[in-house]
Amino acid sequence: MREAWQHFYGTAFWQRRRMLQLRMHPLCKFCAADGIVTPATHVDHVKPHKGNWNLFVLGELQSLCASCHNSRKQHEERIGFDIAVDADGWPTDPHHPANRHR
């Protein structure tokens, strides 16, 4: 089902903001954190805007490759935390359940 706010992405404003984000940050943020160089193709709102125009316009953005946007980011939004781990195997996201009592 198409959300009522999907038309935000067709605006000239978004197209300019998207182009500027990719020009300033051309590599996937998630891949870069893992030491992998991957060109970004998607511009993602760090905090989901869920149709809030102010968050859509002013919210922080990140550049992602299609794979990270369509899998890792979507999974993170569904469960509420990132499953990435550090070199020791410990979850890096402070919202991960394993980090609640640290």
Secondary structure, DSSP 8 states (H G I E B T S, - for coil): ---TTGGGGGSHHHHHHHHHHHHH--B-HHHHHTT---B--EEEESS--TT-HHHHHHS-EEEE-HHIIIIIIHHHHHHSS---B-TTS-B--TTSGGGTT-
